[in-house]
């Protein structure tokens, strides 16, 4: 458990699912996630690989406000939010609005940046909207609290200035202003209208697992005809949001002098001379502005770590490609893998990056870096390419999180999951999501920064029906 410094408030824990180590969800192929998260928390506090569309903060603020009104009408009270059952009852009023926004976006037939739950909702739409709960089964519906849009943005809603209150269950001052923008953008006759119905008994009827029916039939019956603001389309992913919305979100996410703002400007400046993710990390480590904000030595180990992590993941992906090169063969001979030029180069880069990590004077003092040092030492001690290959695969098998990709059996490398089963992203420190939000909030011109961050780098992929589970701690005084 994280130690609490003297004078710092204790963390407020909220559980979005039964406890499961995050690496099992995110496919931490090398076991480097702990140190990667350390740097990500420094550079992009409150963000995750899923926080890529600032528009969802606006739509979720509107949804929080509307659902909070309905929940209160149905007898919900703030004290209820201190219990798991109370939170589940509160979320039952929010979830239908999330899915109605997904349905609205799907009906435009345009590709959107982020629509979680779209497969179920698409089936629901094609079926004439006849199924309950947007076509989701009971398990999928229960998981949506973690895998849906609110689950993706809840930490950021709590961390950003003024977006949410009551532990992320009610819109704050900035969130209410965003909600008014959504209302104002819609056709007057089609706006949401929370009415008390016929008294408390009627509200209790809707509270008993019928919240989706309430919104569809009574609360927002003209939702398909409302018009107005919508989730961001893919083609507009890097375009600034409209002025009033952009101003509110920029103040909330990128307040002057905040860590997120300083990181965004540092990324934009670095992109003038950096072409790759590793080079961007080098520039961040040397940034005077970040040094003043975080401490001169806070990012000193970032270049050596990112160099090793990027090289090792390239080698892992080259191995994966080699294992599945021949669909007729269930395994790959090591001799054939070692003859592949791409793998040879990635393996050599990993060995060189391992030496650089071990030569970094403070590598043993880096927080949660023991696993990184173990791989570096094993690669440095391996004299021959085949020994390096074995060291990399052994490290993955012993320290990797989530499903293992493959296993060594004698002179063969055998896959453990299907050819399309690898979903792990590279270790990116949440810089690409921060750059995306900064572009949408017009903090700086982030186009070249995003190109550099993505060069040779595999970012986290959006899953339309993600079912990842994780428990999260929110530190009220984390830098922003």
C-alpha positions as CSV (number, residue, x, y, z in Angstrom):
1,X,0.0,0.0,0.0
2,X,1.3,3.5,-0.8
3,X,2.7,5.3,2.2
4,X,1.0,8.6,3.2
5,X,3.5,11.5,3.7
6,X,3.1,13.6,6.9
7,X,0.6,16.3,6.3
8,X,-0.9,14.6,3.2
9,X,-4.5,13.4,3.4
10,X,-5.2,9.7,3.3
11,X,-6.3,8.3,0.0
12,X,-10.0,7.7,-0.7
13,X,-10.5,4.3,-2.1
14,X,-13.4,3.4,-4.3
15,X,-13.8,0.0,-5.9
16,X,-15.1,-0.3,-9.4
17,X,-14.8,-4.1,-9.4
18,X,-13.6,-7.0,-7.3
19,X,-9.8,-6.6,-6.8
20,X,-7.7,-7.8,-9.7
21,X,-4.1,-6.7,-10.5
22,X,-4.2,-4.2,-13.3
23,X,-1.5,-6.1,-15.3
24,X,-4.0,-8.9,-15.8
25,X,-6.3,-6.4,-17.5
26,X,-3.8,-4.5,-19.6
27,X,-1.4,-7.3,-20.7
28,X,1.8,-6.1,-19.0
29,X,4.0,-8.3,-21.2
30,X,7.3,-7.5,-19.4
31,X,6.2,-6.7,-15.9
32,X,7.3,-3.1,-16.3
33,X,3.8,-1.6,-15.5
34,X,4.7,-0.4,-12.0
35,X,7.6,1.9,-13.1
36,X,5.7,3.0,-16.3
37,X,2.7,4.0,-14.1
38,X,5.1,5.9,-11.8
39,X,6.2,8.1,-14.7
40,X,2.7,8.3,-16.1
41,X,1.4,9.6,-12.8
42,X,4.1,12.2,-12.8
43,X,3.5,13.4,-16.3
44,X,-0.2,12.9,-16.9
45,X,-2.0,12.7,-13.5
46,X,-5.6,11.5,-13.6
47,X,-5.3,10.2,-17.2
48,X,-5.4,6.6,-18.6
49,X,-4.9,5.1,-22.0
50,X,-8.7,5.4,-22.4
51,X,-9.1,9.2,-21.8
52,X,-8.7,10.3,-25.4
53,X,-11.9,12.2,-26.2
54,X,-12.5,15.4,-24.2
55,X,-16.1,15.5,-25.6
56,X,-17.0,12.6,-23.4
57,X,-16.2,14.7,-20.3
58,X,-18.9,17.1,-21.5
59,X,-21.4,14.4,-22.3
60,X,-20.7,12.6,-19.0
61,X,-21.1,15.8,-17.1
62,X,-24.6,16.2,-18.6
63,X,-25.4,12.6,-17.9
64,X,-24.2,12.9,-14.3
65,X,-26.4,15.9,-13.7
66,X,-29.5,14.4,-15.3
67,X,-29.1,11.0,-13.6
68,X,-28.4,12.6,-10.3
69,X,-31.7,14.5,-10.5
70,X,-33.6,11.3,-11.3
71,X,-31.8,9.3,-8.6
72,X,-32.6,12.0,-6.0
73,X,-36.2,12.0,-7.1
74,X,-36.3,8.2,-6.5
75,X,-35.1,8.7,-2.9
76,X,-31.3,8.6,-3.3
77,X,-29.3,10.5,-0.7
78,X,-25.6,11.4,-0.6
79,X,-25.0,9.1,2.4
80,X,-26.0,6.2,0.2
81,X,-22.9,6.7,-1.9
82,X,-20.7,5.5,0.9
83,X,-21.9,1.9,0.3
84,X,-21.4,-0.4,-2.6
85,X,-25.1,-1.1,-2.9
86,X,-25.8,2.7,-2.9
87,X,-23.3,3.3,-5.6
88,X,-24.8,0.5,-7.7
89,X,-28.2,2.1,-7.3
90,X,-26.8,5.4,-8.3
91,X,-25.0,4.0,-11.4
92,X,-28.2,2.3,-12.5
93,X,-29.6,5.7,-13.4
94,X,-26.4,6.8,-15.2
95,X,-25.7,3.8,-17.3
96,X,-28.7,4.1,-19.7
97,X,-27.7,7.7,-20.6
98,X,-24.2,6.5,-21.4
99,X,-25.6,3.9,-23.8
100,X,-28.1,6.2,-25.3
101,X,-25.2,8.5,-26.3
102,X,-23.5,5.5,-27.9
103,X,-26.7,4.6,-29.7
104,X,-27.0,8.2,-31.0
105,X,-23.5,8.1,-32.4
106,X,-24.0,4.8,-34.1
107,X,-27.1,6.1,-35.8
108,X,-25.0,8.7,-37.6
109,X,-23.1,5.8,-39.4
110,X,-19.8,7.6,-39.0
111,X,-16.7,6.2,-37.3
112,X,-16.3,7.7,-33.9
113,X,-13.2,7.9,-31.7
114,X,-14.6,6.0,-28.7
115,X,-17.9,4.1,-28.4
116,X,-17.7,1.5,-25.6
117,X,-20.5,-1.1,-25.7
118,X,-21.2,-0.5,-29.4
119,X,-21.5,-4.1,-30.4
120,X,-24.4,-4.7,-28.0
121,X,-26.0,-1.4,-28.8
122,X,-25.7,-2.0,-32.5
123,X,-27.6,-5.3,-32.1
124,X,-30.2,-3.5,-30.0
125,X,-30.7,-0.9,-32.7
126,X,-31.0,-3.5,-35.5
127,X,-33.5,-5.4,-33.4
128,X,-35.8,-2.4,-33.3
129,X,-34.8,-1.5,-29.7
130,X,-37.1,-4.3,-28.4
131,X,-34.6,-5.9,-26.0
132,X,-34.2,-4.6,-22.4
133,X,-30.9,-3.0,-21.3
134,X,-29.7,-2.2,-24.8
135,X,-29.3,-5.8,-25.7
136,X,-26.7,-6.5,-23.0
137,X,-26.7,-9.7,-21.0
138,X,-26.7,-9.5,-17.2
139,X,-22.9,-10.0,-16.9
140,X,-22.0,-7.5,-19.7
141,X,-24.4,-5.0,-18.2
142,X,-22.8,-5.4,-14.7
143,X,-19.3,-5.0,-16.2
144,X,-20.2,-1.8,-18.0
145,X,-19.7,0.1,-14.8
146,X,-16.0,-0.6,-15.2
147,X,-15.7,-1.1,-19.0
148,X,-18.0,1.7,-20.1
149,X,-17.4,5.4,-20.7
150,X,-18.0,6.5,-17.1
151,X,-15.5,3.8,-16.0
152,X,-13.0,5.2,-18.4
153,X,-13.3,8.8,-17.3
154,X,-14.3,8.7,-13.7
155,X,-10.8,9.2,-12.3
156,X,-10.3,12.2,-14.5
157,X,-13.7,13.6,-13.7
158,X,-12.7,13.5,-10.0
159,X,-9.2,14.9,-10.6
160,X,-10.1,17.8,-12.9
161,X,-11.0,21.1,-11.3
162,X,-14.8,21.5,-10.9
163,X,-16.1,18.7,-13.1
164,X,-17.5,16.4,-10.5
165,X,-18.4,16.3,-6.8
166,X,-19.6,13.7,-4.3
167,X,-16.8,11.3,-5.2
168,X,-17.5,11.5,-8.9
169,X,-21.3,11.0,-8.7
170,X,-22.5,14.6,-9.3
171,X,-21.6,17.3,-11.6
172,X,-19.5,20.2,-10.1
173,X,-19.6,23.8,-11.2
174,X,-17.7,23.3,-14.4
175,X,-19.6,20.1,-15.1
176,X,-22.9,21.9,-14.7
177,X,-21.7,24.6,-17.1
178,X,-20.9,21.9,-19.6
179,X,-24.3,20.2,-19.1
180,X,-26.0,23.5,-19.9
181,X,-24.0,23.7,-23.2
182,X,-25.3,20.2,-24.1
183,X,-28.9,21.2,-23.3
184,X,-28.5,24.5,-25.3
185,X,-27.2,22.6,-28.3
186,X,-30.2,20.3,-28.6
187,X,-33.6,21.0,-30.2
188,X,-35.9,22.4,-27.5
189,X,-38.7,19.9,-28.1
190,X,-36.3,17.0,-27.8
191,X,-34.4,17.9,-24.6
192,X,-34.3,15.6,-21.6
193,X,-36.9,16.4,-19.0
194,X,-36.7,14.8,-15.5
195,X,-40.2,14.9,-14.0
196,X,-41.4,13.5,-10.7
197,X,-44.1,11.4,-12.3
198,X,-46.9,10.5,-10.0
199,X,-45.1,10.6,-6.7
200,X,-42.6,8.5,-4.8
201,X,-44.3,5.2,-5.5
202,X,-44.0,5.8,-9.2
203,X,-40.3,6.6,-8.9
204,X,-39.8,3.4,-6.8
205,X,-41.3,1.5,-9.7
206,X,-38.7,2.9,-12.1
207,X,-35.9,2.3,-9.6
208,X,-36.6,-1.4,-9.6
209,X,-34.4,-2.3,-12.5
210,X,-36.4,-0.2,-15.0
211,X,-34.2,2.9,-15.2
212,X,-33.4,2.3,-18.9
213,X,-37.1,2.1,-19.7
214,X,-37.7,5.3,-17.8
215,X,-35.2,7.3,-19.8
216,X,-36.3,5.8,-23.2
217,X,-40.0,6.3,-22.6
218,X,-40.3,9.3,-20.3
219,X,-37.0,11.1,-19.4
220,X,-35.6,11.5,-22.9
221,X,-38.1,10.0,-25.3
222,X,-37.0,12.2,-28.2
223,X,-33.3,11.3,-27.8
224,X,-32.9,10.2,-31.4
225,X,-34.1,13.6,-32.7
226,X,-32.2,15.8,-30.2
227,X,-29.3,16.9,-32.4
228,X,-26.6,19.0,-30.8
229,X,-23.3,17.9,-29.4
230,X,-22.2,14.3,-30.1
231,X,-19.2,12.1,-29.4
232,X,-16.1,13.0,-31.4
233,X,-15.8,11.4,-34.9
234,X,-12.4,9.9,-35.8
235,X,-11.7,12.4,-38.4
236,X,-12.1,15.2,-35.9
237,X,-9.9,13.5,-33.2
238,X,-7.3,16.3,-33.2
239,X,-9.5,19.2,-33.9
240,X,-10.2,21.8,-31.2
241,X,-13.7,21.7,-29.6
242,X,-16.1,24.6,-29.9
243,X,-15.1,27.8,-28.0
244,X,-17.2,27.8,-24.8
245,X,-16.8,24.0,-24.3
246,X,-13.1,24.2,-25.1
247,X,-12.6,27.0,-22.6
248,X,-14.3,25.2,-19.7
249,X,-12.4,21.9,-20.4
250,X,-9.1,23.7,-20.8
251,X,-9.5,25.4,-17.4
252,X,-10.5,22.1,-15.8
253,X,-7.8,19.9,-17.4
254,X,-4.9,22.3,-18.2
255,X,-5.0,25.0,-15.6
256,X,-2.0,27.4,-16.0
257,X,1.0,26.0,-14.4
258,X,-0.5,22.6,-13.8
259,X,1.5,19.4,-14.5
260,X,-0.8,18.5,-17.4
261,X,-0.4,21.9,-19.0
262,X,3.4,21.9,-18.6
263,X,3.7,18.4,-20.0
264,X,1.6,19.4,-23.0
265,X,3.7,22.4,-23.8
266,X,6.9,20.4,-23.3
267,X,5.6,17.7,-25.7
268,X,4.7,20.3,-28.3
269,X,8.2,21.9,-28.0
270,X,9.9,18.5,-28.2
271,X,8.2,17.6,-31.4
272,X,10.1,20.3,-33.3
273,X,13.2,18.0,-33.2
274,X,12.0,14.6,-31.9
275,X,10.7,12.0,-34.3
276,X,10.1,9.0,-32.0
277,X,8.5,8.1,-28.6
278,X,12.0,7.6,-27.1
279,X,13.3,11.0,-28.4
280,X,10.2,12.7,-26.9
281,X,11.0,11.1,-23.6
282,X,14.5,12.4,-23.8
283,X,13.2,15.9,-24.3
284,X,10.8,15.6,-21.4
285,X,13.6,14.5,-19.1
286,X,15.6,17.6,-20.0
287,X,12.6,20.0,-19.9
288,X,13.4,23.0,-17.6
289,X,9.7,23.6,-17.0
290,X,9.0,20.0,-16.0
291,X,12.2,20.1,-13.9
292,X,10.8,23.1,-12.0
293,X,7.4,21.6,-11.6
294,X,8.4,18.0,-10.7
295,X,11.9,18.3,-9.4
296,X,15.2,18.3,-11.4
297,X,15.8,14.5,-11.0
298,X,12.2,13.3,-11.2
299,X,12.5,12.3,-14.8
300,X,16.2,11.5,-15.0
301,X,15.6,7.8,-15.5
302,X,12.9,8.2,-18.1
303,X,15.1,8.0,-21.2
304,X,16.9,4.9,-20.1
305,X,13.7,3.2,-19.1
306,X,11.8,4.1,-22.2
307,X,14.7,3.0,-24.4
308,X,14.7,-0.4,-22.8
309,X,11.0,-0.8,-22.7
310,X,10.5,0.2,-26.4
311,X,13.3,-2.1,-27.6
312,X,12.2,-5.1,-25.6
313,X,8.6,-4.7,-26.8
314,X,9.8,-4.5,-30.4
315,X,11.7,-7.7,-29.8
316,X,8.6,-9.3,-28.3
317,X,6.4,-8.4,-31.2
318,X,9.0,-9.6,-33.7
319,X,9.0,-12.9,-31.9
320,X,5.2,-13.0,-32.0
321,X,5.2,-12.3,-35.8
322,X,7.8,-15.1,-36.3
323,X,5.9,-17.6,-34.3
324,X,2.8,-17.1,-36.4
325,X,4.6,-16.7,-39.8
326,X,3.6,-20.2,-40.9
327,X,-0.1,-20.9,-39.9
328,X,0.6,-24.6,-40.6
329,X,3.3,-24.9,-37.9
330,X,2.2,-24.8,-34.3
331,X,5.6,-23.7,-33.1
332,X,8.7,-21.9,-34.4
333,X,12.3,-23.2,-34.4
334,X,14.7,-20.9,-32.6
335,X,17.1,-21.1,-35.5
336,X,14.5,-19.7,-37.9
337,X,13.5,-16.9,-35.5
338,X,17.2,-15.9,-35.0
339,X,17.5,-15.6,-38.8
340,X,14.9,-12.9,-39.0
341,X,16.5,-9.5,-39.6
342,X,13.9,-7.5,-37.7
343,X,14.2,-9.7,-34.7
344,X,18.0,-9.6,-34.8
345,X,17.9,-5.8,-34.8
346,X,15.3,-5.6,-32.0
347,X,17.3,-8.1,-29.9
348,X,20.5,-6.1,-30.4
349,X,18.7,-2.9,-29.5
350,X,17.4,-4.5,-26.3
351,X,20.9,-5.7,-25.3
352,X,22.3,-2.2,-25.9
353,X,19.4,-0.5,-24.0
354,X,20.0,-3.0,-21.2
355,X,23.6,-1.8,-20.9
356,X,22.4,1.8,-20.8
357,X,19.9,1.1,-18.1
358,X,22.6,-0.6,-15.9
359,X,25.0,2.2,-16.6
360,X,22.4,4.8,-15.4
361,X,23.8,5.6,-11.9
362,X,20.5,5.7,-10.1
363,X,18.8,2.7,-11.7
364,X,18.7,0.9,-8.4
365,X,17.0,3.9,-6.7
366,X,14.2,4.1,-9.2
367,X,10.8,3.2,-7.6
368,X,9.5,-0.2,-8.4
369,X,12.2,-0.9,-10.9
370,X,13.5,-4.3,-9.7
371,X,11.9,-6.2,-12.6
372,X,13.4,-3.8,-15.2
373,X,16.8,-4.3,-13.7
374,X,16.3,-8.1,-13.8
375,X,15.7,-8.1,-17.5
376,X,18.6,-5.7,-18.2
377,X,21.0,-7.8,-16.2
378,X,19.8,-11.0,-17.9
379,X,20.2,-9.5,-21.4
380,X,23.6,-8.0,-20.5
381,X,24.9,-11.4,-19.2
382,X,23.7,-13.3,-22.3
383,X,26.7,-13.5,-24.7
384,X,24.9,-15.1,-27.7
385,X,21.7,-14.1,-29.6
386,X,20.1,-17.4,-28.7
387,X,20.9,-16.7,-25.0
388,X,19.3,-13.3,-25.3
389,X,16.2,-14.8,-26.9
390,X,15.9,-17.3,-24.1
391,X,16.5,-14.5,-21.5
392,X,13.7,-12.4,-23.0
393,X,11.2,-15.2,-23.2
394,X,12.0,-16.4,-19.7
395,X,11.6,-12.9,-18.3
396,X,8.2,-12.6,-20.0
397,X,7.1,-16.0,-18.6
398,X,8.3,-15.2,-15.1
399,X,7.4,-11.5,-14.7
400,X,4.8,-10.7,-17.4
401,X,1.3,-9.8,-16.4
402,X,-1.9,-11.1,-18.0
403,X,-1.8,-14.0,-20.4
404,X,1.6,-15.3,-21.5
405,X,2.2,-15.0,-25.3
406,X,4.4,-18.0,-25.8
407,X,6.7,-20.5,-24.0
408,X,10.0,-22.2,-24.8
409,X,10.0,-25.9,-25.2
410,X,13.4,-27.2,-26.1
411,X,14.5,-25.6,-29.4
412,X,11.0,-24.4,-30.2
413,X,8.9,-21.4,-29.2
414,X,5.3,-22.3,-28.8
415,X,2.4,-19.8,-28.8
416,X,0.0,-19.9,-25.9
417,X,-2.8,-17.8,-27.4
418,X,-4.2,-17.3,-30.9
419,X,-2.6,-15.3,-33.6
420,X,-4.9,-12.3,-32.9
421,X,-4.8,-12.7,-29.1
422,X,-2.1,-10.2,-28.2
423,X,-3.6,-6.9,-27.0
424,X,-0.8,-5.5,-24.9
425,X,0.3,-1.9,-25.7
426,X,3.8,-0.5,-25.4
427,X,4.8,1.5,-22.3
428,X,3.7,5.0,-23.3
429,X,3.3,6.9,-20.0
430,X,-0.2,8.1,-21.1
431,X,1.5,10.8,-23.2
432,X,-0.6,10.2,-26.4
433,X,-3.9,10.5,-24.5
434,X,-2.7,13.8,-22.9
435,X,-1.6,15.1,-26.3
436,X,-5.0,14.2,-27.7
437,X,-6.9,16.1,-24.9
438,X,-4.5,19.0,-25.3
439,X,-5.2,19.2,-29.0
440,X,-8.9,19.2,-28.4
441,X,-8.6,21.9,-25.8
442,X,-6.3,24.0,-28.0
443,X,-3.5,24.0,-25.4
444,X,-0.9,23.8,-28.2
445,X,-0.4,22.4,-31.7
446,X,-0.1,18.7,-30.8
447,X,-0.1,17.2,-34.4
448,X,3.7,16.6,-34.6
449,X,3.8,15.5,-31.0
450,X,1.2,12.8,-31.6
451,X,2.9,11.7,-34.8
452,X,6.2,11.3,-32.9
453,X,4.6,9.5,-30.0
454,X,3.0,7.0,-32.3
455,X,6.1,6.3,-34.5
456,X,7.1,2.7,-34.0
457,X,4.9,2.6,-30.9
458,X,1.8,0.4,-30.3
459,X,-0.7,2.4,-28.2
460,X,-3.6,1.0,-26.2
461,X,-6.5,0.0,-28.3
462,X,-10.2,0.9,-27.7
463,X,-12.3,-2.2,-27.2
464,X,-16.0,-1.6,-28.0
465,X,-17.0,-4.0,-25.2
466,X,-14.0,-4.0,-22.9
467,X,-14.4,-6.1,-19.8
468,X,-11.3,-5.1,-17.9
469,X,-11.6,-5.0,-14.1
470,X,-9.6,-2.8,-11.8
471,X,-9.7,-1.1,-8.4
472,X,-8.4,2.5,-8.2
473,X,-7.3,4.9,-5.5
474,X,-7.9,8.6,-5.8
475,X,-5.5,10.9,-4.0
476,X,-7.2,14.2,-3.4
477,X,-4.0,16.2,-3.4
478,X,-2.3,14.8,-6.5
479,X,-0.7,17.4,-8.6
480,X,-2.7,18.5,-11.7
